[in-house]
Amino acid sequence: MARAIERWHSDMVPAEAATFSREVVAQAGPASAGRAKALLFAASRAARFAAGTGLELRPEVVFCPPVIERFIMANAGAFSAPTARTLRTNCRALGRALAACPEPAPVPLPRERAKKPYTEREISAYLALADAQPTKARCRRSGALICLGAGAGLIGAELSHVRGTDVVARSGGVVVDVGGQRHPRAVPVLSRYQARLVASAGLAGAGYLVGGTERSRRNVASALVASLAGGADLPRLEQARLRATWLAELAQVLGLGAFMAAAGVDCSQRLGDIVRALAPLAEAEAVGLLGGRSC
């Protein structure tokens, strides 16, 4: 490893940058010759940038985070995206290895996992509780809450802003027209929730399906959720789990698990990029594909 550092040279950087690179990499003490060469490449390019901008070739200057970011941004067109990421990682590693008082490593934070979907038996129990509410209006609102969550995946403000007139039978099924500025769309309702949701929408008319009269109202579903708890064997209803139930059913219908297994994909980070390149489906096709075809 020491010989690899001593013999290393590059015609792409000035002599002072090459000398600086050999010194700092030797101080960092890489574990192998291959790692040493990778650090030398990163250090020499960062030193060339620093020298060209009039900065001192000292580790605390060249490898401080702002200079590293400026170096990467200034050379964005010279390196491919993977190379740029590797250069930044290696420059940061040199900065940590050479710092007299290294900063503490960031504390790993827990990642929120997807909510557990409800079973069919649990959904049936919640619907039975909705039917057992003391007033007809409460029955209608409670049933709509469950159908919009587990049948169309709506949650939060999108759910509370749905009016009876937004539930429409068309394209061979029943769809919910979701308004708002962020994601306006038409969502097909799963077939087994359609009859109940259409009945609730008919009673609500132009009013909000889950209650209230003002669009600015908050926590309108809290009282409904509190009334749909069935004791120890049926805990308090969660809107996030209703949405997770809808997502899990659609993933099963679409064969998403089989697709990701066949593609060797275990993370959905790039699925959005793939989807943006696809042609949009007509509403009638989406209704059939997403389990919204009326029986």
C-alpha angles and dihedrals in degrees: 000000000000091000091049090054094045094049096043118114137157131201089204096072135050119264093251091053091049092050091048090050094052091049097049095044091050089052091048090057103214116207098234143018091251092054090047092055091050091051091046091054092051095043094048094050092047091047091050089053093047093049091048091055095047098255123144115257096239123129094236089055103038096043101040111121098248092052091047091052092047090049093051094046094046090053098040092122095044097061134046117247094258091048092049091051091049092048092052092047093050093046090051090049090053091048091053093045095049100040115110091213106026118203116250115264114258114265111246110243122212115258116229111241127213115277118256112257120237119249122241089253092055092048090050090051092051091049089051089052089050090054090050096057115127097245134041091235091053090049091052095048094045092050091048091052091055095042094048091048103041095026102043106013096240121155140169119353093358091058096044093049096055113114127200090253090058090069106084134174107224144121091039095304144037122288134186115222104219114201131192133099100268106055113000108180147133113256120200113228117227108255099243092058097046102088094049093045094048090051091050091047091052091055093045095049109174091349127099113278096223096041142263131090106234123075091216093060118124135209089010092153096051095091091047092050091049091053093053098067115116103192130260095335094048112038129200113301117255122204091208091057091049089056091046088054090055092046093049093050093050091046088055093047093049094045091237093156092053091047093052092045092051092047093047090237121146098166130056096213095116099034090092091057090051093048093051089062094054125096112251118251123238113252094250090053091048092050091054094043095048097051096258100121110127116243 
